[in-house]
Amino acid sequence: MRKNRLALAILLALVVGLMAMPAQWMPAEAQSKWQVEVVSGETRVVLTESDLNRMKPVSAKAAFLRTTGRIEGPALYKGVQVEEILKKVGGIGPGQAICVTARDGYAMTYSYAQVGGGILTYDGQQRALRIGGVTMYLAYESERDTADKLPRIVFMDKDKMSITDGHFWSKSVAKIEVVPGVDDWIITLDGQEKTSFDRATFESTITCPDTPHPGVKWETTEKDGSTSVYEGLPLWVWVAMMDGGDSAAGHYRFNDSLARKGYKVLVISKDGFAAELESSLIARNDEIILAYKKNGKYLSESDGPLRLVGGDLPSKKHQVKQVVEIKLQGI
């Protein structure tokens, strides 16, 4: 009888111990009950952890910045690039976005540019670095997060630790759906580096209090005598995003050496018209601006999304409207 009681006590202790065991230490079979539904129109697939494991996952360290200002991490994450996952339902194009829904019903929409890694990154002192340089992954293993938070969206650089806004790190992902694009506009930058970003990403940079490249204003008198104030970023800052002059830490740095050698900057309109400027003219010149606002309001459809303005433009014909691309020529 005593032996039976002892055996029962041991069994109860084991059961209680297993119930108290943290989720991250549960056997893999117990952790992998989740599924992620991926949808685009009528096309639908359902993925499990085993499926993701067969898709050439990447492991890297990443951290995120809370709205309180605290950096969480870095921690090691393992996941699959979201763009690769989307290929299973036909991929994603410039006119599209994705809606990521969590198991509790919370949903967040990511623009095409954000899916491509076009979000703001930070250094260890919480200072803004640059847009891009990271990739969106669906992480399903983590040395930090408990199983109930996985899989989750993370932004990583497979070659080095990166820090991005925690706002973008959706957790407990249950569904990824390709939806009509939320991008108001996308600007293409074509130089030694190629990238693109949208209004949301641009504004997160220009309005960030810690950015090393704050926005500027330019005031001018119109033909009717009224005064207009344009807001935007100096053209040279845009050029710094693609001229190969970034610092080792990742901050945008204008490539003065390349500018002295000489090249042309083409600011291209929606209709194909291009204004041509010399690198020597735009170099660190805050009087040549790509504006997105006029008198506190977004540019009109006939002028926007961006317009080239400024007191140092060679002529009025250089005031390009409806800018969609900036290209470096002769580099």
MODAQUI-V706556 format. One record per residue. N is the residue number from 1. PHI is phi in radians with two decimals (none if undefined). D_FIRST is the distance of its C-alpha to the first C-alpha in Angstrom with 1 decimal. Layout:
N,PHI,D_FIRST ; N,PHI,D_FIRST
//
This chain:
1,none,0.0 ; 2,-1.07,3.8 ; 3,-1.13,5.4 ; 4,-1.11,5.1 ; 5,-1.12,6.3 ; 6,-1.13,8.7 ; 7,-1.09,9.9 ; 8,-1.12,10.7 ; 9,-1.12,12.4 ; 10,-1.13,14.4 ; 11,-1.08,15.4 ; 12,-1.09,16.6 ; 13,-1.10,18.5 ; 14,-1.15,20.2 ; 15,-1.12,21.3 ; 16,-1.08,22.7 ; 17,-1.10,24.4 ; 18,-1.17,26.0 ; 19,-1.16,27.2 ; 20,-1.48,28.8 ; 21,-1.13,30.5 ; 22,-1.00,34.3 ; 23,-1.02,36.0 ; 24,-1.21,38.2 ; 25,-1.82,35.3 ; 26,-1.23,33.7 ; 27,-0.97,34.1 ; 28,-0.99,37.6 ; 29,-1.11,36.5 ; 30,-1.35,35.1 ; 31,-1.53,38.4 ; 32,-1.81,40.8 ; 33,-1.45,40.5 ; 34,-1.30,43.9 ; 35,-2.38,47.1 ; 36,-2.09,50.7 ; 37,-1.57,53.4 ; 38,-2.04,56.9 ; 39,-2.31,59.8 ; 40,-2.58,63.6 ; 41,1.09,65.4 ; 42,-1.58,64.1 ; 43,-1.57,62.4 ; 44,-2.55,58.7 ; 45,-2.33,56.0 ; 46,-2.10,52.3 ; 47,-2.00,51.0 ; 48,-2.02,47.5 ; 49,-1.07,46.5 ; 50,-1.07,46.8 ; 51,-1.10,50.4 ; 52,-1.13,51.4 ; 53,-1.10,50.0 ; 54,-1.58,52.5 ; 55,-1.90,55.4 ; 56,0.96,56.2 ; 57,-1.18,54.4 ; 58,-2.10,55.7 ; 59,-2.00,53.8 ; 60,-2.77,55.6 ; 61,-1.68,55.2 ; 62,-2.60,56.4 ; 63,-2.43,56.3 ; 64,-2.31,57.4 ; 65,-1.75,59.3 ; 66,-1.30,57.9 ; 67,-1.14,60.4 ; 68,-1.33,59.6 ; 69,1.74,61.1 ; 70,-1.54,57.9 ; 71,-1.59,57.4 ; 72,-1.73,53.9 ; 73,1.91,53.2 ; 74,-1.34,54.3 ; 75,-2.48,51.3 ; 76,-1.47,51.0 ; 77,-2.18,51.1 ; 78,-2.19,51.1 ; 79,-2.87,52.9 ; 80,-2.03,55.6 ; 81,-1.02,59.1 ; 82,-1.07,59.5 ; 83,-1.06,62.9 ; 84,-1.21,61.3 ; 85,-1.09,58.8 ; 86,-1.15,61.7 ; 87,-1.07,63.5 ; 88,-1.22,60.9 ; 89,-2.13,62.6 ; 90,1.82,66.2 ; 91,1.44,66.2 ; 92,-2.37,67.8 ; 93,-2.03,71.5 ; 94,-0.99,73.5 ; 95,-1.58,73.8 ; 96,-2.19,70.0 ; 97,-2.50,67.0 ; 98,-2.22,63.2 ; 99,-1.90,61.0 ; 100,-1.82,57.5 ; 101,-1.97,54.9 ; 102,-1.51,51.4 ; 103,-1.12,48.3 ; 104,-1.55,48.8 ; 105,1.69,52.4 ; 106,-1.14,54.3 ; 107,-2.22,57.3 ; 108,-2.41,59.8 ; 109,-1.79,62.9 ; 110,-1.99,64.2 ; 111,-1.25,67.8 ; 112,-0.99,69.0 ; 113,-1.14,70.0 ; 114,-1.19,66.6 ; 115,-1.06,64.8 ; 116,-1.45,67.1 ; 117,1.61,65.9 ; 118,-1.43,68.8 ; 119,-2.25,67.1 ; 120,-1.31,67.8 ; 121,-1.97,66.2 ; 122,-2.30,65.8 ; 123,-1.67,65.8 ; 124,-1.17,63.3 ; 125,-1.73,65.4 ; 126,1.18,65.1 ; 127,-1.58,68.7 ; 128,-1.09,69.8 ; 129,-1.78,70.5 ; 130,-2.82,71.6 ; 131,-1.60,70.9 ; 132,1.59,69.1 ; 133,1.50,68.0 ; 134,-2.21,64.5 ; 135,-2.24,62.8 ; 136,-1.43,60.6 ; 137,-2.16,57.2 ; 138,-1.76,54.2 ; 139,-1.54,51.4 ; 140,-2.15,48.0 ; 141,-2.34,46.5 ; 142,-2.72,46.7 ; 143,-1.50,45.5 ; 144,-1.97,46.1 ; 145,-1.46,45.3 ; 146,-1.31,41.9 ; 147,-1.06,41.2 ; 148,-1.22,42.1 ; 149,-1.64,45.7 ; 150,-1.84,46.2 ; 151,-1.27,48.4 ; 152,-2.48,51.2 ; 153,-1.39,54.9 ; 154,-2.34,56.0 ; 155,-2.07,59.4 ; 156,-2.35,59.5 ; 157,-1.96,62.0 ; 158,-1.13,60.5 ; 159,-1.76,62.6 ; 160,-2.78,62.0 ; 161,-1.20,60.0 ; 162,-2.28,61.4 ; 163,-2.22,61.0 ; 164,-2.37,61.7 ; 165,-1.16,61.3 ; 166,-1.11,57.8 ; 167,-0.97,59.2 ; 168,-1.54,59.5 ; 169,-1.58,55.9 ; 170,-1.07,54.4 ; 171,-1.99,50.7 ; 172,0.90,48.1 ; 173,-1.18,50.9 ; 174,-2.01,50.5 ; 175,-2.63,54.1 ; 176,-2.20,57.3 ; 177,-2.18,60.4 ; 178,-1.36,64.0 ; 179,-2.27,66.3 ; 180,-0.99,69.9 ; 181,-1.07,71.0 ; 182,-1.77,70.9 ; 183,-1.20,73.3 ; 184,-1.28,76.5 ; 185,-2.83,78.0 ; 186,-2.29,77.3 ; 187,-1.84,79.6 ; 188,-1.74,79.9 ; 189,-2.00,80.6 ; 190,-2.29,82.1 ; 191,-2.56,82.9 ; 192,-1.16,81.4 ; 193,-2.10,78.2 ; 194,-2.11,77.6 ; 195,-2.74,75.5 ; 196,-2.67,75.5 ; 197,-2.73,74.1 ; 198,-1.91,74.4 ; 199,-1.05,75.4 ; 200,-1.06,71.9 ; 201,-1.19,71.5 ; 202,-1.06,75.0 ; 203,-1.21,74.7 ; 204,-1.14,71.4 ; 205,-1.42,73.5 ; 206,-1.24,76.6 ; 207,-1.75,74.8 ; 208,-1.13,72.2 ; 209,-1.17,73.0 ; 210,-1.78,72.0 ; 211,-1.20,74.0 ; 212,-1.35,76.5 ; 213,-2.23,78.8 ; 214,-1.18,79.4 ; 215,-1.21,81.5 ; 216,-2.25,85.3 ; 217,-2.15,87.9 ; 218,-2.40,91.5 ; 219,-1.84,94.1 ; 220,-2.51,97.1 ; 221,-1.76,100.0 ; 222,-1.40,100.3 ; 223,-1.03,103.6 ; 224,-1.48,103.7 ; 225,1.59,103.4 ; 226,-1.34,99.8 ; 227,-1.83,97.3 ; 228,-2.13,94.1 ; 229,-2.07,91.2 ; 230,-1.75,89.1 ; 231,-2.17,85.6 ; 232,3.09,83.9 ; 233,-2.01,83.3 ; 234,-0.99,86.0 ; 235,-1.00,86.7 ; 236,-1.11,86.1 ; 237,-1.19,82.4 ; 238,-1.08,81.9 ; 239,-1.10,83.7 ; 240,-1.09,81.4 ; 241,-1.30,78.5 ; 242,-2.47,79.9 ; 243,-1.77,82.3 ; 244,1.30,79.8 ; 245,-1.81,80.2 ; 246,-1.10,76.7 ; 247,-1.30,75.4 ; 248,-1.07,72.6 ; 249,-1.32,70.4 ; 250,1.93,71.2 ; 251,-1.13,73.7 ; 252,-1.10,76.6 ; 253,-2.32,79.6 ; 254,-1.15,83.1 ; 255,-1.50,84.4 ; 256,-1.09,87.7 ; 257,-1.07,88.6 ; 258,-1.15,88.4 ; 259,-1.12,90.4 ; 260,-1.17,93.2 ; 261,-1.18,93.5 ; 262,1.72,94.1 ; 263,-2.76,92.6 ; 264,-1.93,93.0 ; 265,-1.88,90.6 ; 266,-1.78,90.8 ; 267,-1.84,89.7 ; 268,-1.90,89.5 ; 269,-1.52,89.8 ; 270,-1.01,88.2 ; 271,-1.53,91.6 ; 272,1.69,91.8 ; 273,-1.14,94.3 ; 274,-2.28,93.6 ; 275,-1.62,94.9 ; 276,-1.95,95.4 ; 277,-2.26,95.0 ; 278,-1.38,95.5 ; 279,-1.05,92.5 ; 280,-1.14,94.9 ; 281,-1.38,95.4 ; 282,-1.53,91.8 ; 283,-1.00,90.4 ; 284,0.91,88.6 ; 285,-1.74,91.0 ; 286,-1.41,89.5 ; 287,-1.76,92.6 ; 288,-2.19,91.6 ; 289,-2.20,88.7 ; 290,-1.71,86.5 ; 291,-1.66,86.1 ; 292,-2.11,83.6 ; 293,-2.31,84.8 ; 294,-2.34,88.2 ; 295,0.93,88.7 ; 296,1.42,85.0 ; 297,-2.09,84.3 ; 298,-1.01,83.2 ; 299,-1.02,86.2 ; 300,-1.17,87.6 ; 301,-1.05,87.0 ; 302,-1.31,90.5 ; 303,-1.87,89.9 ; 304,-1.54,86.2 ; 305,-1.33,83.5 ; 306,-2.27,85.2 ; 307,-2.36,88.9 ; 308,-1.46,90.6 ; 309,-2.43,92.6 ; 310,2.38,94.0 ; 311,-1.21,97.2 ; 312,-1.76,97.4 ; 313,-1.19,97.4 ; 314,-1.05,100.7 ; 315,-2.79,101.6 ; 316,-1.19,100.5 ; 317,-1.17,99.9 ; 318,-1.43,97.0 ; 319,-1.38,95.2 ; 320,-1.21,93.0 ; 321,-1.73,91.2 ; 322,0.90,88.1 ; 323,-1.18,86.8 ; 324,-2.20,84.1 ; 325,-2.69,84.4 ; 326,-2.22,85.4 ; 327,-2.28,86.4 ; 328,-1.71,87.5 ; 329,-2.13,90.4 ; 330,1.49,91.8 ; 331,-1.58,88.9
//
